[in-house]
Amino acid sequence: MGNREMEELIPLVNRLQDAFSALGQSCLLELPQIAVVGGQSAGKSSVLENFVGRDFLPRGSGIVTRRPLVLQLVTSKAEYAEFLHCKGRKFTDFDEVRQEIEAETDRVTGMNKGISSIPINLRVYSPHVLNLTLIDLPGITKVPVGDQPQDIEYQIREMIMQFITRENCLILAVTPANTDLANSDALKLAKEVDPQGLRTIGVITKLDLMDEGTDARDVLENKLLPLRRGYVGVVNRSQKDIDGKKDIKAALLAERKFFLSHPGYRHIADRMGTPHLQKVLNQQLTNHIRDTLPSFRSKLQGQLLSIEHEVEAYKNFKPEDPTRKTKALLQMVQQFSVDFEKRIEGSGDQVDTLELSGGAKINLIFHERFPFEIVKMEFNEKELRREISYAIKNIHGIRTGLFTPDMAFEAIVKKQIVKLKGPSLKSVDLVMQELINTVKKCTKKLANFPRLCEETERIVANHIREREGKTKDQVLLLIDIQLSYINTNHEDFIGFANAQQRSSQVHKKSAVGNQGTNLPPSRQIVIRKGWLTINNIGIMKGGSKEYWFVLTAESLSWYKDDEEKEKKYMLPLDNLKVRDVEKSFMSSKHIFALFNTEQRNVYKDYRFLELACDSQEDVDSWKASLLRAGVYPDKSLADNDESGQAENFSMDPQLERQVETIRNLVDSYMSITNKCIRDLIPKTIMHLMINNVKDFINSELLAQLYSSEDQNTLMEESAEQAQRRDEMLRMYQALKEALVIIGDINSATVSTPAPPPVDDSWLQHSRRSPPPSPTNQRRSTLNAPPTRPTSGRGPAPAIPSPGPQSGAPPVPFRPGPLPPFPTNSEAFGAPPQVPSRPTRAPPSVPRSADGPP
């Protein structure tokens, strides 16, 4: 890929990212990182600087890069640099950037060659770069110096692996030309994380420092020790050039001159040097971008379709158009009416899965909360009997009565009927509060118009409170109607004769629920089933245990599970009462307890049976069910004097029979009254409150809104809505522009296929992990690669250029007196053909200057 094509790609990709950054979003098109890996003083930082086009990295001999430098390039009109640890400070002088890198490195690692894996984050803004991330890593070393730890090799290796293991990272494996390429640590690490060789590019540096008479021609032609993507040779500035302030542009010209003038490289000069390395990397970027575009385009198209419907309503939006405001007001009120009715009547498209609300909550009030309040306020048995005895004695006065007086029955019944006012009025309050909560939830859709939302909520809430007063009046009227006439001829009333007969049969106090005492078979009907945890018994056995409970009017049974096959126990309800138990600090359960009023054990050796539920609502529901079965809360209201007086009354057998008769009559009549009230109160609330509010919203709400405020004021949209509309339109345009840019990228660039695999088995044996401790470090003894003869070379034949079709050719030989080289398999199993010099490591490809180039 040429520079012209890359120059076309850079603005397209930057336009794509700018389209999203304008909306405060990051572009989903992530570009690769480029990590430079190699040994110490291999020229890694110089390669990186040449690619950036700026001289800003610390240079020198030994280990210079001692912390990873994560360099983010950002396209910008101005050219400057910023460090993450110096937020807000802009560096325009790149000499200061170098000094800051050195100072920040010393701050963490010290002044004596120490290393650290904590990266330095540098961001460079320039009009000449693509949004890209480059990583300069510490050089691979074997022997610790200065303050370096003993396991320096292991630490640097792990530091490098953190970056190059990412699939989105291109690896530049940098090796100096004057060292043994077969033992290149950079290539070994790259092979470990990139076995297919698709992300690895070999870079040969210091070609100008090779011994006279030698070159790396066969390596650069990818014939010797081949890589899938081949090698690129570069010539960096020497330390003398850097000290002499030789700039990068001049260095690139000198590099070009070197390759054109060298007899071993002039025929491949167009594939060597930093500009060609940039082209190779640019092509990798292009391939990556083109590979990413199909899925990226699909995501953009999906986003575009998801907002297209909403954007259509905004395209022709005119904020001050009165017809638009009128239409919007009508639609809002109509939608509010529909939402309110759906929440009350129930609907599948507005389901709250977190809590009961609307109609479901009101249904709970009607059929659980209201009956529970009625049962809860029912008479305390001891107190009721005392009141009956007082009434009988007061009616008889100074005389001793022979017969049970009717007036006592009527006085007690009326007193019990009056108690119904409290639960009935409370149910009205609960329904009213739930209606107001429902209105608030429905007005959330009007939040784009704050005044309309506020006025709607105020008007409807005021109407609900107005209906609350009228409903309460009607509820009190219903109870007053019950008080006005005690109908003892009701078909379900037990009658005096049956009451006397029952009182003669019953000689003990019993707590009777509201199931109807005149229907004994109904006592066997199951009142409730559910899971409960037996708390106090389980603790003594090492932990509480959960059972399946079944409550009837006669007993409370529990089973092993809800199949009800293995019954654990059946507890009769006679003389049982229920009381609250304080929640344990360590437990999340809510607890209540059953106990016997006659101080007997409830279950085996336990005086109390503690039962636990997950929530207080479950506790209240179970207590309501127990009340229906005749198990009342423990009120303990009577003091010693009152209980003594009650015992005195019970001492008179005739008064005892009369009290029992009146008690049975009251129980029977209150059962009839309770049944009537439980039926009429929900109907009254439904008619006078709920249905009336629905009719009001449908027929009168719009008129009251018009009369309350000016339409323009009501339909003044919120600042948030205006901002959302603008953002939605901007996003729509950005998405459309991004799709156009993607098309331009496809037409302006060409993707090149990956080169075919090569025989890189020369690296297979070196895939190892260094030990974490230097005491065990060993360097594997590697067979030296086959080398070229030092003399006897004829004219060089034409060498095909490495490219997509270049594979892994056998080691070539040239005409001369020497025999041809052995095959790869033979070479790896045999000693090197040409021994290395005894005083230093051999060069990769020794070569003589004899003969024509």
Stockholm file with secondary structure:
# STOCKHOLM 1.0

chainA/1-853         MGNREMEELIPLVNRLQDAFSALGQSCLLELPQIAVVGGQSAGKSSVLENFVGRDFLPRGSGIVTRRPLVLQLVTSKAEYAEFLHCKGRKFTDFDEVRQEIEAETDRVTGMNKGISSIPINLRVYSPHVLNLTLIDLPGITKVPVGDQPQDIEYQIREMIMQFITRENCLILAVTPANTDLANSDALKLAKEVDPQGLRTIGVITKLDLMDEGTDARDVLENKLLPLRRGYVGVVNRSQKDIDGKKDIKAALLAERKFFLSHPGYRHIADRMGTPHLQKVLNQQLTNHIRDTLPSFRSKLQGQLLSIEHEVEAYKNFKPEDPTRKTKALLQMVQQFSVDFEKRIEGSGDQVDTLELSGGAKINLIFHERFPFEIVKMEFNEKELRREISYAIKNIHGIRTGLFTPDMAFEAIVKKQIVKLKGPSLKSVDLVMQELINTVKKCTKKLANFPRLCEETERIVANHIREREGKTKDQVLLLIDIQLSYINTNHEDFIGFANAQQRSSQVHKKSAVGNQGTNLPPSRQIVIRKGWLTINNIGIMKGGSKEYWFVLTAESLSWYKDDEEKEKKYMLPLDNLKVRDVEKSFMSSKHIFALFNTEQRNVYKDYRFLELACDSQEDVDSWKASLLRAGVYPDKSLADNDESGQAENFSMDPQLERQVETIRNLVDSYMSITNKCIRDLIPKTIMHLMINNVKDFINSELLAQLYSSEDQNTLMEESAEQAQRRDEMLRMYQALKEALVIIGDINSATVSTPAPPPVDDSWLQHSRRSPPPSPTNQRRSTLNAPPTRPTSGRGPAPAIPSPGPQSGAPPVPFRPGPLPPFPTNSEAFGAPPQVPSRPTRAPPSVPRSADGPP
#=GR chainA/1-853 SS CCHHHHHHHHHHHHHHHHHHHTTTCCCSCCCCEEEEEEBTTSSHHHHHHHHHTCCCSCCCSSCCCCSCEEEEEEECSSCEEEEGGGTTCCBCCHHHHHHHHHHHHHHHHCSSSCCCSCCEEEEEEETTCCSEEEEECCCBCSSCCTTCCTTHHHHHHHHHHHHHTSTTEEEEEEEETTSCGGGCHHHHHHHHHCTTCSSEEEEEECGGGSCTTCCCHHHHTTCSSCCTTCEEECCCCCHHHHHTTCCHHHHHHHHHHHHHHCTTTGGGGGGCSHHHHHHHHHHHHHHHHHHHHHHHHHHHHHHHHHHHHHHHHHHTCCTTCHHHHHHHHHHHHHHHHHHHHHHHHCCTTSCCSSSCCTHHHHHHIIIIIHHHHHHHTSCCHHHHHHHHHHHHHHHHTTSCCSSCCHHHHHHHHHHHHHTTHHHHHHHHHHHHHHHHHHHHHHGGGGTTSHHHHHHHHHHHHHHHHHHHHHHHHHHHHHHHHHHHCCCTTCTTCCHHHHHHHHHHHCCSCCCCCTTCTTCGGGGGSEEEEEEEEEHHHHHHTTSCEEEEEEEESSEEEEESSTTCCSEEEEEECTTEEEEEECCCSSCCCEEEEEEETTSCCSBTTBSEEEEEESSHHHHHHHHHHHHHTTCEECCCCCCHHHHHHHHHHHTCHHHHHHHHHHHHHHHHHHHHHHHHHHHHHHHHHIIIIIHHHHHHHHHTHHHHHHHHSCHHHHTCCCHHHHHHHHHHHHHHHHHHHHHHHHHHHHHHCCCCCCCCCCCCGGGGGGCCCCCSSGGGCCCCCCCCCCCCCSSCCCCCCCCCCCSTTCCCCCCCCCSSSSCCCCCHHHHHHSCCSSCCCTTSCCCSSCCCCCSCC
#=GC SS_cons         CCHHHHHHHHHHHHHHHHHHHTTTCCCSCCCCEEEEEEBTTSSHHHHHHHHHTCCCSCCCSSCCCCSCEEEEEEECSSCEEEEGGGTTCCBCCHHHHHHHHHHHHHHHHCSSSCCCSCCEEEEEEETTCCSEEEEECCCBCSSCCTTCCTTHHHHHHHHHHHHHTSTTEEEEEEEETTSCGGGCHHHHHHHHHCTTCSSEEEEEECGGGSCTTCCCHHHHTTCSSCCTTCEEECCCCCHHHHHTTCCHHHHHHHHHHHHHHCTTTGGGGGGCSHHHHHHHHHHHHHHHHHHHHHHHHHHHHHHHHHHHHHHHHHHTCCTTCHHHHHHHHHHHHHHHHHHHHHHHHCCTTSCCSSSCCTHHHHHHIIIIIHHHHHHHTSCCHHHHHHHHHHHHHHHHTTSCCSSCCHHHHHHHHHHHHHTTHHHHHHHHHHHHHHHHHHHHHHGGGGTTSHHHHHHHHHHHHHHHHHHHHHHHHHHHHHHHHHHHCCCTTCTTCCHHHHHHHHHHHCCSCCCCCTTCTTCGGGGGSEEEEEEEEEHHHHHHTTSCEEEEEEEESSEEEEESSTTCCSEEEEEECTTEEEEEECCCSSCCCEEEEEEETTSCCSBTTBSEEEEEESSHHHHHHHHHHHHHTTCEECCCCCCHHHHHHHHHHHTCHHHHHHHHHHHHHHHHHHHHHHHHHHHHHHHHHIIIIIHHHHHHHHHTHHHHHHHHSCHHHHTCCCHHHHHHHHHHHHHHHHHHHHHHHHHHHHHHCCCCCCCCCCCCGGGGGGCCCCCSSGGGCCCCCCCCCCCCCSSCCCCCCCCCCCSTTCCCCCCCCCSSSSCCCCCHHHHHHSCCSSCCCTTSCCCSSCCCCCSCC
//
